[in-house]
């Protein structure tokens, strides 16, 4: 099966047609994203057999998530737990 040619698409068009473009990428299309006619990114399908990023993380809630915290909270990589 041959590699599909990439298409160039302005970021403004991508913004307006994101779902449509993602569906095309799911089917194997690749897109060069441009801003001001200059390439800034590539949108390409994941390699065959790659796990989708959907359901990539599990969140466990401990305690009341509605009530305000009594102290400051910040993101800290040392506090992340990875289930394998």
Steps between C-alpha positions, in 0.01 A plus 500: 500500500650833395550797726236769453624843395488772760278802455572852618235664715494843669459493877180708466346230278614230741330688783172516308509143366687312774263204531488452121882518475551258792269251329713524186817446705339192657467367144869563425518860374783731611483878521765770517357777719592850383482844653557793268592252223787364711494139624475479880391142574407162358181308574562135418331170588644288779706201383304177456471316830552812712264531792266796477540774760136456595482360852871566550462602863299399802392760750420409857310753709563496873278718716261778409587662165237771533596652836783758478846393612636632828846530348662580166535216250734477205590241239797291611647216290624326816138454610386324183438128533524286188316168498671243282 
